[in-house]
Amino acid sequence: MNVTASLPLLLAGLLALAVLMAWVRLALWRRSAPRDRRGSAARFALLCLLQPVVALLLYFTLLPPRQAATTGTLVVMTAQANRVALPAALQGQPRVALPGAPAGVDAERVPDLGTALRRHPGVRALHIVGTGLEARDRDAIGDRGLAFSAAPMPTGIVLLAAVDTVVPGAPFAVTGRVHGVAQATVVLRDPAGQRISATVPDAQGGFRLDGLARLPGPSSFRIEVLDATRAVVDAATVPVWTQPAPAPRVWALAGAPNAEWKYLRRWATDAGVPLHLQVSLGGGLQLGDAPLPMSADTLRRFDLVLLDARSAAALGDGQRAALTAAIRDGLGVLVRTDGMLTPAVQRMLGLSLAGNDDAEFQLSRPAPDDDAWRALRGVGSADAPVDADAVPAGLPTLTRRALRSTSPDAIPLLRDAHGTAIAWWRAVGRGRIGAWTPNDTYTLALAGHPDTHAVVWSQAMGTLARTATDVVPTMPDDARVSRRVALCGIADDAQVTAPDGTVTHLQRDDATGVARCSGFWPRMAGWHRVATGNATMPFPVRTGDDAPHLHAATVREQTRQLAARSATGAATGTTPVEGPRGASWPWFLGFLLAAGTLWWLERRRPVNDSRTSHT
């Protein structure tokens, strides 16, 4: 028990002990005093009665009673609070308005929630009205109960996932959700303003758009939401950071020359991927680069090994053992199943592959009758003709080995247009090994789709190649100017570099319960960089007016989650709590009067009823 809580009990105990001792003193004095000095029984009773009265008045002088109980609920008005009808139980409750609340609300204006709580110390529950609490105010809630009367969900983009850092030439996906737009179409524009992708949201408003990273560095794509009349309802910037990462070092062992290896090497040369290609001609003859021994030292020099059915079958037991050990140490291996796989190769793959015939397939591509592509041309009807120049040409038909994986731990690496997996991989220790069934992806380049050919192989190699294990910090998803953002996973020497070169050293706050986190208040929009340890991570900062509906929906959801986790869950009524203590001077005057009366009775000599004889 703390000192403040135990003080009333301690004081009451001391005063009770003092009263008891006074009673004992009075009783002993009356018993031992001569009869003519004792006084009347009424005087003795009055002396005994005044002892607890004086003690009680002294107690309330030192600790005056608290004022009448005040309400423990504070109504907090936030942005769009005027669009919410307050519950009847909140009428007459104290109200405060945070920055951003409508100007017409009848509430006390405060700069933040912390200030409001200091002005209302008796508050034990909060009722948030409107969009919700910003990050700067959420920490001030503490253990108070929280209820939330939310404003209607904004119309437009209400969810937008951040795009991870990509490498040049790699695809990226933009996912999110749209609310309240009938017959909506979502369009993705590149930094030059050209429309590169479009889609129609699903029944829940979810959408996915695909883009392709080009040059290294920061770039700003743009999402637009179109209504049924093709008017822009909402828009948001999509920051994409293209990081020039070291290309994987690839060792390719071909059992025979063919066009697939030729175009794979051409793509690797254009993409800057170091490819060491050895092509066997049989009889000990080889083409391409100088042959290398299959040893642990050689395999440590590469991040990925490509094999076909012949080269995989030609591996000896010692070579397979060295390759398996290298995979467990982090190496990636991809086997092209363009021929019969020996039992030894299947055991190395660890994939139970069923089937052995050839089959045809196509990769997915937007079709001419896709509603989203119609929307790009401004055509609202699904039966209206579409300009063929606005729709990408269909992809050629490819062939593959009709194998299917029956291994429970196999993960799809590539799917065809129907969603059927045509390549798989599985983890082995720190590395990965995969099976690749397509035989002629080079026809994509011959048919005028080198970008698709590049995407297919870039994804495959990026998935399987050896990766670094450095821990990188966690970046915020929706950082905005002048709003606190949390940077987690940082080191002691972490610092943030703003677009203008200003460097801010971060102070870690481990008391928040989240390991290695720090708060940061950006002062300008643009790309910032966090340097922590050996890692440097970029993160974008939006201006305050960029994608306002997205920010409002984010704040709304975060406040809703806080209310759901609240201990009380609902704070719609009043909660009796102790108010501040009242004035002590009235009790002190009463104490003086009672103590003076007691002193007068103590000092007054008793009157002897018998007559005094005269000598």
C-alpha positions, 0 to 999 in steps of 0.5 A, a space after each residue: 500500500 502506498 503512503 498516500 492511500 495509507 495516510 487517512 488510516 494512519 491518521 484515524 488510528 492515531 486520533 482514535 488512540 488519542 481519544 482512548 487515552 484521554 478517556 482513560 485519563 479522565 476516568 483515572 482522574 475522576 476515580 482518584 480525585 477527592 469527591 468535592 473536586 470531581 464535579 458533576 456527572 454531566 460535566 464528566 460526560 461532556 468531557 468524554 463526549 468532546 474528546 471524539 468530537 475534537 478528534 473528528 474535527 482535527 481529522 477533517 481539518 487535516 484531510 477535508 472530505 472530498 467534494 461531491 462525486 464527479 462524472 468519470 466519463 469525458 466525451 472527446 470530439 475528433 474529426 467528423 464528430 458532427 456526423 455522429 449522433 451522441 447517445 442520450 447517456 452522454 448528454 450533459 457530460 463534459 466535452 473536449 475537442 481535439 485539433 481537427 474536430 469541427 469548428 461548430 461543436 460545443 466543446 472545450 478546445 484542447 491541444 491534445 488528449 493529455 492536456 484534456 486529462 490533466 484538466 479533468 483529473 477525475 476522468 476514468 473513462 473516455 468516449 471518442 466521437 468522430 474519426 478517432 484518436 491520432 497516434 499522439 493521443 493514443 498513449 495518453 489513454 492509459 488504463 481508462 475505459 474507452 468507447 468509440 462512436 465512429 463516423 461513417 466510413 469514408 468514401 474512396 480508398 480505405 486500405 492500401 498496403 505498403 509496397 515492399 522494396 523491389 529490385 530493378 525489373 521485378 514486379 510488385 503488387 499494390 493491394 487495398 480496399 475501396 469503400 462506398 463507390 458503386 461500379 468502381 474501377 481502380 487504375 494504377 498510373 506510373 510516374 509518367 502518368 501512363 495507365 499501366 494496370 486496372 481492375 474492378 474491386 471484388 464484392 468486399 471492395 478489395 483490389 490488386 494491381 500489378 506494376 513493374 519496377 524500372 530504374 533504381 531509386 524512389 518513384 511515385 506511382 498513383 492509384 485512382 478510383 473511378 466511379 460509374 461515370 469514369 470520374 475520379 472519386 479518390 486518389 492516393 500516391 503509391 511510393 515504390 523504392 527500387 533498390 539495386 540489390 546484388 544480382 544472384 551468382 548463378 551456376 547453370 549445368 546444361 545436359 545439352 544445348 537448346 533454345 531455353 538455355 540460350 535465351 536464359 543466358 541472353 536474359 541474364 546478360 541483359 539483367 546483369 545476372 552473373 551466369 556461369 553456363 556449362 553445356 555438355 555435348 557428350 563424350 567429355 566435350 563442353 561448351 560455354 564457360 570453363 568447367 568447375 568441380 562440384 565441391 563445397 568451395 565451388 558451391 560457396 561461390 554461387 547463390 543458385 544452381 540450375 540443372 536440367 534432367 540430364 545434368 542432374 542425372 549425371 551427378 555422382 553420389 559425392 556430387 549430390 552429397 556436396 550439393 545437398 550439404 550446400 543447400 542446407 547451408 543456404 544455396 538455392 537449386 532449381 531443376 528443370 524437369 525436361 526429361 526423365 527424372 531418376 530416382 536419385 534426382 527425385 530423392 534429392 528434390 524431396 518432391 513426389 512428382 506424379 505424371 510424365 507426359 507433355 502438356 500445354 499451358 498459358 500464363 495469365 494475362 489480361 483478356 480483351 473482354 476484361 471489364 477493367 480494360 474496358 474501363 480504361 477505354 471509357 467503355 461502361 458496357 461489357 458488350 461494347 467493343 474494345 480497342 485492340 490496341 489498348 489490350 495486351 496481346 495474348 501470350 503464346 501457348 507453352 509446353 511443360 512436363 505434366 508433373 504434379 507434386 504430391 509432397 505436403 511441404 511443396 510450395 507453388 513457384 509458378 502457376 498457369 492461367 488457370 491457377 494450376 501450379 507448374 513449378 514448386 519449391 521446398 525448404 531444406 535447412 537454410 536453402 531451397 530446392 525447386 522443380 521447374 516443369 516448363 520446357 520452352 519459356 523462350 517462346 515468350 521472348 520470340 513472341 514479343 513478350 520479353 518482359 514476361 519472360 524476364 518476370 518469370 525467371 526473375 521471380 524464380 531466381 529471387 525466390 530460390 537464390 541464397 539470401 542475406 540474413 541481416 535483420 532490417 528495421 520495421 518501417 511505418 506504413 502510413 507516415 505523414 508530416 508532423 505526425 509521430 511514427 514508430 520505427 522498430 527493430 533499430 540499433 542504438 546508433 540508428 539515425 534518420 536522414 530526411 530528403 534535405 539531408 537533415 540527420 536525426 539521431 533516434 532515441 530508443 524507448 524500450 519502456 513501451 514494451 516493444 523491443 528496439 522502437 523509437 518515435 520520430 516526427 517527420 517535418 517534410 514529405 518525401 523519402 527518408 532513410 533509416 540507418 541502423 547497424 549495417 542496414 539502411 531502409 527507406 520509408 516514404 512520408 506523405 503530406 498531410 493532404 495526401 490520401 485523406 480518406 485512407 488516413 481517416 480509415 486508418 485512424 478509425 480502425 486503430 481507435 476501434 481496436 483500442 476500444 475493443 481491447 478496453 477493460 470496460 468496453 463501453 463508457 456511455 454512462 457516468 461513473 462515480 469517482 472521488 473528486 478533489 478535497 474541499 476547503 479545510 478552514 470550516 473544519 478548523 474553526 469547528 476544531 477551535 470552538 470544540 477545543 476551546 470548550 473542552 479547555 474551558 471545561 477542563 480548567 473550570 473548578 467544580 462548585 462545592 454544594 455544601 456550605 463552608 463553616 466559618 471559624 
